[in-house]
Amino acid sequence: MQKWLPYCGAAPAPAEWLARWNFDPLLLSVLLFVGLWAGRRTDAATTFWAGMGVLLLLFVSPLCALSSALFSVRVAHHVALTAMAAPLLASGWRGLPAPDRPAIWAALHILLFWFWHAPAPYASALANDGLYWAMQLSLLASAFLFWSSLRAATAPMAIGLLLVMMVQMGLLGALITFASFPLYPPHYVSTQAWGLAPIEDQQLAGLIMWAPAALFYLAAALWRAWGLLAPATARAR
């Protein structure tokens, strides 16, 4: 029988999870190095450090351990990583030129997001620290490149890609929500202490991906559309 021991540790019980902080020296050193190195090269320090704060929340706080217990929290973790941390870092870290061909980065990110949420790759990532970090870093990097590329994209292109991202997120969420049986072996047992059957936890995860996650992309599309319409409104006055 496969032994699941995710990077964040064994699934915590409800009474202990708030004490499960992750003070991995290597992780903290990497975050500190990236923060100090990249922080000097940013034109929007507040936005950049907000993104770093999201990374600390995801990987250092007890949320990291809780994601070992509940697939729904893992999905929320990945949504925050790709739709909160990534755009904040991309917006603040302007020392790098914006990559072109945003459609390519969107397609890459979608491919990686679907791949890592397929049952087999997901289970492998929770059984091996190397694969765990391959999952996290590939999701963050591809999302960072996608959000960065939107800076140089035309407004119609950016809005279209954001809407595509919203639709694919909702589609994957719907597939997970309406699955008729539990798909993720690492959570067959870990959800029970939290009063959830594995299928209920999975349905909650799908709903998080289907609705709240999609809203991040819809909000960004509306913001870009407002920026497109604002000059026309000003001229009309």
Backbone hydrogen bonds in HBPLUS format (Angstrom, degrees):
<---DONOR---> <-ACCEPTOR-->    atom                        ^
c    i                          cat <-CA-CA->   ^        H-A-AA   ^      H-
h    n   atom  resd res      DA  || num        DHA   H-A  angle D-A-AA Bond
n    s   type  num  typ     dist DA aas  dist angle  dist       angle   num
A0009-GLY N   A0006-PRO O   2.90 MM   3  5.25 160.9  1.93 115.3 120.1     1
A0016-GLU N   A0013-ALA O   3.03 MM   3  5.51 156.1  2.09 116.9 124.1     2
A0017-TRP N   A0013-ALA O   3.26 MM   4  6.15 135.3  2.47 163.7 175.5     3
A0019-ALA N   A0016-GLU O   3.08 MM   3  5.71 154.9  2.15 118.5 126.0     4
A0020-ARG N   A0017-TRP O   3.07 MM   3  5.18 163.3  2.09 109.3 114.1     5
A0022-ASN N   A0060-VAL O   2.75 MM  38  4.57 174.2  1.75 144.1 145.8     6
A0028-LEU N   A0024-ASP O   2.99 MM   4  6.23 170.8  1.99 164.4 166.7     7
A0029-SER N   A0025-PRO O   2.91 MM   4  5.98 152.4  1.98 143.0 151.0     8
A0030-VAL N   A0026-LEU O   2.95 MM   4  6.18 159.2  2.00 151.2 156.3     9
A0031-LEU N   A0027-LEU O   2.95 MM   4  6.21 167.0  1.97 156.8 160.2    10
A0032-LEU N   A0028-LEU O   2.93 MM   4  6.03 155.4  1.99 143.5 150.6    11
A0033-PHE N   A0029-SER O   2.88 MM   4  6.07 161.2  1.92 148.3 153.6    12
A0034-VAL N   A0030-VAL O   2.89 MM   4  6.07 171.9  1.90 156.1 158.3    13
A0035-GLY N   A0031-LEU O   2.90 MM   4  5.94 157.5  1.95 142.0 149.1    14
A0036-LEU N   A0032-LEU O   2.93 MM   4  6.11 167.0  1.95 152.9 155.7    15
A0037-TRP N   A0033-PHE O   2.85 MM   4  5.92 164.8  1.87 154.6 159.6    16
A0038-ALA N   A0034-VAL O   2.82 MM   4  5.65 161.9  1.85 145.7 151.7    17
A0039-GLY N   A0035-GLY O   2.79 MM   4  5.35 140.8  1.94 130.2 142.4    18
A0041-ARG N   A0038-ALA O   2.89 MM   3  5.22 149.3  1.98 110.7 120.6    19
A0048-PHE N   A0044-ALA O   3.05 MM   4  6.30 167.9  2.06 159.6 163.4    20
A0049-TRP N   A0045-ALA O   2.90 MM   4  6.03 171.6  1.91 157.1 159.0    21
A0050-ALA N   A0046-THR O   2.98 MM   4  6.10 139.3  2.15 139.9 151.2    22
A0051-GLY N   A0047-THR O   3.09 MM   4  6.42 151.0  2.18 146.0 153.0    23
A0051-GLY N   A0048-PHE O   3.06 MM   3  5.18 118.0  2.46  96.7 111.4    24
A0052-MET N   A0048-PHE O   3.03 MM   4  6.45 151.3  2.11 145.7 154.2    25
A0053-GLY N   A0049-TRP O   2.86 MM   4  6.01 145.0  1.98 136.7 146.4    26
A0054-VAL N   A0050-ALA O   3.04 MM   4  6.40 144.8  2.17 143.5 152.1    27
A0055-LEU N   A0051-GLY O   3.16 MM   4  6.54 152.4  2.24 144.7 151.6    28
A0056-LEU N   A0052-MET O   2.99 MM   4  6.36 153.8  2.06 148.2 155.2    29
A0057-LEU N   A0053-GLY O   2.97 MM   4  6.24 157.2  2.02 146.3 152.5    30
A0058-LEU N   A0054-VAL O   2.96 MM   4  6.20 154.0  2.02 148.7 155.5    31
A0059-PHE N   A0055-LEU O   2.98 MM   4  6.07 158.6  2.02 153.5 158.0    32
A0060-VAL N   A0056-LEU O   2.86 MM   4  5.16 150.1  1.95 140.5 145.7    33
A0061-SER N   A0056-LEU O   3.28 MM   5  6.71 145.1  2.41 152.9 159.2    34
A0064-CYS N   A0061-SER O   3.06 MM   3  6.06 162.9  2.09 130.7 132.6    35
A0066-LEU N   A0062-PRO O   3.01 MM   4  6.31 161.8  2.04 154.1 159.7    36
A0067-SER N   A0063-LEU O   3.07 MM   4  6.22 140.9  2.22 141.4 149.7    37
A0068-SER N   A0065-ALA O   2.90 MM   3  5.35 152.2  1.98 110.0 119.1    38
A0069-ALA N   A0066-LEU O   3.00 MM   3  5.30 141.6  2.15 104.5 115.2    39
A0070-LEU N   A0066-LEU O   3.15 MM   4  6.45 160.8  2.19 157.9 162.5    40
A0073-VAL N   A0070-LEU O   3.18 MM   3  5.34 125.9  2.49  97.6 110.1    41
A0074-ARG N   A0070-LEU O   3.11 MM   4  6.49 151.6  2.20 143.1 151.5    42
A0075-VAL N   A0071-PHE O   2.89 MM   4  6.20 154.4  1.96 151.5 157.4    43
A0076-ALA N   A0072-SER O   3.03 MM   4  6.28 159.2  2.08 140.8 146.6    44
A0077-HIS N   A0073-VAL O   2.75 MM   4  5.94 149.7  1.84 145.2 154.5    45
A0078-HIS N   A0074-ARG O   2.93 MM   4  6.25 153.8  2.00 147.6 153.4    46
A0079-VAL N   A0075-VAL O   2.87 MM   4  6.11 154.3  1.93 152.0 159.7    47
A0080-ALA N   A0076-ALA O   2.92 MM   4  6.11 162.9  1.95 148.8 153.2    48
A0081-LEU N   A0077-HIS O   2.96 MM   4  6.15 148.6  2.06 141.8 151.2    49
A0082-THR N   A0078-HIS O   2.99 MM   4  6.12 159.6  2.04 147.0 150.8    50
A0083-ALA N   A0079-VAL O   2.74 MM   4  5.51 156.1  1.80 152.2 158.7    51
A0084-MET N   A0080-ALA O   3.11 MM   4  4.85 132.5  2.34 118.8 123.4    52
A0085-ALA N   A0080-ALA O   2.83 MM   5  6.23 166.1  1.85 168.9 172.9    53
A0086-ALA N   A0081-LEU O   3.13 MM   5  6.25 145.5  2.25 138.0 147.7    54
A0088-LEU N   A0084-MET O   3.15 MM   4  6.20 156.8  2.21 149.1 156.1    55
A0089-LEU N   A0085-ALA O   2.90 MM   4  6.07 165.4  1.92 159.8 163.8    56
A0090-ALA N   A0086-ALA O   2.87 MM   4  5.99 160.5  1.90 151.3 157.6    57
A0091-SER N   A0087-PRO O   2.86 MM   4  5.87 148.9  1.96 139.0 146.9    58
A0092-GLY N   A0088-LEU O   2.98 MM   4  6.13 153.1  2.05 144.7 151.9    59
A0093-TRP N   A0089-LEU O   2.78 MM   4  5.66 156.1  1.84 151.0 157.2    60
A0094-ARG N   A0092-GLY O   3.11 MM   2  5.77 127.8  2.40 105.4  90.8    61
A0104-ILE N   A0101-ARG O   3.04 MM   3  5.61 134.2  2.26 113.7 124.3    62
A0106-ALA N   A0102-PRO O   2.87 MM   4  6.09 154.1  1.94 151.2 159.1    63
A0107-ALA N   A0103-ALA O   2.95 MM   4  6.12 160.3  1.99 144.5 149.4    64
A0108-LEU N   A0104-ILE O   2.93 MM   4  6.18 157.1  1.99 147.9 154.5    65
A0109-HIS N   A0105-TRP O   2.95 MM   4  6.07 163.3  1.97 146.0 150.5    66
A0110-ILE N   A0106-ALA O   2.95 MM   4  6.15 161.7  1.98 151.0 156.2    67
A0111-LEU N   A0107-ALA O   2.96 MM   4  6.10 161.8  1.99 147.3 152.5    68
A0112-LEU N   A0108-LEU O   2.98 MM   4  6.22 163.0  2.01 152.6 156.6    69
A0113-PHE N   A0109-HIS O   2.85 MM   4  5.99 158.4  1.89 150.2 156.8    70
A0114-TRP N   A0110-ILE O   2.99 MM   4  6.15 165.2  2.01 153.8 156.8    71
A0115-PHE N   A0111-LEU O   2.90 MM   4  6.02 157.2  1.96 145.0 152.5    72
A0116-TRP N   A0112-LEU O   2.97 MM   4  6.08 174.1  1.97 154.8 155.1    73
A0117-HIS N   A0114-TRP O   3.27 MM   3  5.24 138.5  2.46  95.5 107.0    74
A0118-ALA N   A0115-PHE O   3.13 MM   3  5.35 163.0  2.16 108.1 112.4    75
A0122-TYR N   A0118-ALA O   3.09 MM   4  6.04 163.6  2.12 164.8 169.9    76
A0123-ALA N   A0119-PRO O   2.95 MM   4  6.03 161.2  1.98 148.5 153.6    77
A0124-SER N   A0120-ALA O   3.00 MM   4  6.20 158.2  2.05 152.3 158.4    78
A0125-ALA N   A0121-PRO O   2.99 MM   4  6.18 151.9  2.07 145.8 152.8    79
A0126-LEU N   A0122-TYR O   3.21 MM   4  6.52 138.5  2.39 143.6 154.0    80
A0126-LEU N   A0123-ALA O   3.23 MM   3  5.26 131.2  2.49  95.1 107.5    81
A0127-ALA N   A0124-SER O   3.11 MM   3  5.18 158.0  2.16 103.5 110.2    82
A0132-TYR N   A0128-ASN O   2.88 MM   4  6.11 149.5  1.97 149.5 159.6    83
A0133-TRP N   A0129-ASP O   2.98 MM   4  6.25 162.1  2.01 152.9 155.0    84
A0134-ALA N   A0130-GLY O   2.96 MM   4  6.19 142.5  2.10 137.8 149.3    85
A0135-MET N   A0131-LEU O   2.88 MM   4  6.09 153.0  1.96 146.7 152.6    86
A0136-GLN N   A0132-TYR O   2.98 MM   4  6.34 167.0  2.00 152.5 155.1    87
A0137-LEU N   A0133-TRP O   2.87 MM   4  5.75 167.7  1.88 146.0 150.1    88
A0138-SER N   A0134-ALA O   3.04 MM   4  5.81 153.7  2.11 135.3 143.2    89
A0139-LEU N   A0135-MET O   3.07 MM   4  6.13 157.4  2.12 146.7 152.9    90
A0140-LEU N   A0136-GLN O   2.96 MM   4  6.16 163.6  1.99 149.2 154.1    91
A0141-ALA N   A0137-LEU O   2.79 MM   4  5.80 166.7  1.80 147.8 152.5    92
A0142-SER N   A0138-SER O   3.03 MM   4  5.90 164.0  2.05 139.0 144.2    93
A0143-ALA N   A0139-LEU O   3.04 MM   4  6.04 153.8  2.11 139.7 147.5    94
A0144-PHE N   A0140-LEU O   2.79 MM   4  5.94 156.1  1.84 150.1 157.4    95
A0145-LEU N   A0141-ALA O   2.95 MM   4  6.18 161.7  1.98 151.4 155.5    96
A0146-PHE N   A0142-SER O   2.96 MM   4  6.14 151.8  2.05 140.1 148.3    97
A0147-TRP N   A0143-ALA O   2.89 MM   4  6.12 175.3  1.89 158.7 158.8    98
A0148-SER N   A0144-PHE O   2.84 MM   4  5.92 156.6  1.90 147.2 154.8    99
A0149-SER N   A0145-LEU O   2.93 MM   4  5.96 154.5  1.99 141.2 147.8   100
A0150-LEU N   A0147-TRP O   3.27 MM   3  5.32 137.7  2.46  96.0 107.2   101
A0151-ARG N   A0148-SER O   3.11 MM   3  5.71 153.8  2.18 113.9 120.9   102
A0158-ALA N   A0154-THR O   2.88 MM   4  6.11 168.0  1.89 162.1 165.7   103
A0159-ILE N   A0155-ALA O   2.90 MM   4  6.02 169.8  1.91 159.3 161.9   104
A0160-GLY N   A0156-PRO O   2.94 MM   4  6.01 161.8  1.98 145.4 151.0   105
A0161-LEU N   A0157-MET O   2.96 MM   4  6.17 163.3  1.99 153.3 157.2   106
A0162-LEU N   A0158-ALA O   2.97 MM   4  6.12 157.6  2.02 149.8 156.1   107
A0163-LEU N   A0159-ILE O   3.00 MM   4  6.20 154.0  2.07 148.3 155.1   108
A0164-VAL N   A0160-GLY O   2.94 MM   4  6.22 149.8  2.03 144.2 153.1   109
A0165-MET N   A0161-LEU O   2.88 MM   4  6.11 157.0  1.93 147.0 153.2   110
A0166-MET N   A0162-LEU O   2.94 MM   4  6.19 151.2  2.03 141.8 149.7   111
A0167-VAL N   A0163-LEU O   2.94 MM   4  6.18 159.1  1.98 148.2 153.1   112
A0168-GLN N   A0164-VAL O   2.95 MM   4  6.19 167.7  1.96 157.0 159.7   113
A0169-MET N   A0165-MET O   3.04 MM   4  6.11 153.2  2.11 143.4 150.8   114
A0170-GLY N   A0166-MET O   3.03 MM   4  6.26 157.4  2.08 146.7 152.7   115
A0171-LEU N   A0167-VAL O   2.86 MM   4  6.11 151.4  1.94 148.4 157.0   116
A0172-LEU N   A0168-GLN O   2.97 MM   4  6.15 169.4  1.99 149.7 151.7   117
A0173-GLY N   A0169-MET O   2.97 MM   4  6.10 158.6  2.02 144.1 151.0   118
A0174-ALA N   A0170-GLY O   2.86 MM   4  6.02 150.7  1.95 143.2 151.0   119
A0175-LEU N   A0171-LEU O   2.97 MM   4  6.27 159.0  2.02 152.2 157.4   120
A0176-ILE N   A0172-LEU O   3.06 MM   4  6.32 158.2  2.11 150.1 155.4   121
A0177-THR N   A0173-GLY O   2.86 MM   4  6.02 157.9  1.91 147.5 154.5   122
A0178-PHE N   A0174-ALA O   2.97 MM   4  6.07 163.8  2.00 154.8 157.2   123
A0187-HIS N   A0184-TYR O   3.03 MM   3  5.90 161.3  2.06 129.1 134.5   124
A0188-TYR N   A0185-PRO O   3.09 MM   3  5.18 170.6  2.10 118.2 117.2   125
A0192-GLN N   A0189-VAL O   3.22 MM   3  5.90 155.2  2.29 120.5 126.5   126
A0194-TRP N   A0191-THR O   2.96 MM   3  5.45 146.9  2.07 112.9 123.2   127
A0196-LEU N   A0191-THR O   3.38 MM   5  5.43 163.8  2.40 138.3 136.0   128
A0195-GLY N   A0192-GLN O   3.00 MM   3  5.19 161.7  2.04 114.9 115.8   129
A0200-GLU N   A0197-ALA O   2.95 MM   3  5.17 123.0  2.28 104.7 119.8   130
A0201-ASP N   A0197-ALA O   3.01 MM   4  6.34 160.7  2.05 162.6 168.3   131
A0202-GLN N   A0198-PRO O   2.96 MM   4  6.13 154.5  2.02 144.7 152.2   132
A0203-GLN N   A0199-ILE O   2.92 MM   4  6.09 151.5  2.00 139.9 147.4   133
A0204-LEU N   A0200-GLU O   2.96 MM   4  6.20 156.0  2.02 147.0 153.3   134
A0205-ALA N   A0201-ASP O   2.96 MM   4  6.22 152.2  2.04 143.6 151.4   135
A0206-GLY N   A0202-GLN O   2.93 MM   4  6.23 157.5  1.98 149.4 155.1   136
A0207-LEU N   A0203-GLN O   2.97 MM   4  6.23 153.9  2.04 146.3 153.3   137
A0208-ILE N   A0204-LEU O   2.97 MM   4  6.24 152.7  2.04 147.4 154.6   138
A0209-MET N   A0205-ALA O   3.04 MM   4  6.34 157.6  2.09 149.9 155.5   139
A0210-TRP N   A0206-GLY O   2.79 MM   4  5.87 146.1  1.90 143.5 154.3   140
A0211-ALA N   A0207-LEU O   2.98 MM   4  6.00 172.4  1.99 153.1 153.1   141
A0213-ALA N   A0208-ILE O   3.01 MM   5  6.19 161.4  2.05 170.7 173.9   142
A0215-LEU N   A0211-ALA O   3.15 MM   4  6.39 140.3  2.32 152.3 163.6   143
A0215-LEU N   A0212-PRO O   3.16 MM   3  5.21 130.7  2.41  95.9 109.0   144
A0216-PHE N   A0213-ALA O   3.21 MM   3  5.76 143.5  2.35 111.3 119.2   145
A0218-LEU N   A0214-ALA O   3.07 MM   4  6.38 156.4  2.13 149.7 157.2   146
A0219-ALA N   A0215-LEU O   2.80 MM   4  5.88 162.5  1.83 149.7 154.1   147
A0220-ALA N   A0216-PHE O   3.06 MM   4  6.28 154.9  2.13 139.7 146.4   148
A0221-ALA N   A0217-TYR O   2.92 MM   4  6.10 153.0  1.99 143.2 150.7   149
A0222-LEU N   A0218-LEU O   2.91 MM   4  6.16 158.1  1.95 151.4 157.2   150
A0223-TRP N   A0219-ALA O   2.90 MM   4  6.10 151.9  1.98 144.9 153.1   151
A0224-ARG N   A0220-ALA O   2.97 MM   4  6.20 157.5  2.02 145.6 151.1   152
A0225-ALA N   A0221-ALA O   2.88 MM   4  6.09 153.0  1.95 144.7 153.0   153
A0226-TRP N   A0222-LEU O   2.82 MM   4  6.02 150.2  1.91 144.6 152.6   154
A0227-GLY N   A0223-TRP O   3.03 MM   4  6.34 153.3  2.10 144.2 151.1   155
A0228-LEU N   A0224-ARG O   3.07 MM   4  6.36 138.8  2.25 138.7 149.7   156
A0228-LEU N   A0225-ALA O   3.10 MM   3  4.97 123.6  2.44  90.4 105.1   157
A0229-LEU N   A0225-ALA O   2.94 MM   4  6.24 146.8  2.06 145.9 154.9   158
A0230-ALA N   A0226-TRP O   2.80 MM   4  5.83 146.8  1.91 152.2 160.5   159
A0233-THR N   A0229-LEU O   2.97 MM   4  6.24 154.2  2.03 155.8 164.2   160
A0234-ALA N   A0230-ALA O   2.89 MM   4  6.16 156.9  1.94 154.4 160.8   161
A0235-ARG N   A0231-PRO O   2.93 MM   4  6.19 155.0  1.99 148.0 154.4   162
A0236-ALA N   A0232-ALA O   2.98 MM   4  6.16 146.3  2.09 141.2 150.4   163
A0237-ARG N   A0233-THR O   3.27 MM   4  6.58 134.9  2.49 139.8 150.1   164
A0237-ARG N   A0234-ALA O   3.25 MM   3  5.36 135.6  2.46  96.0 107.4   165
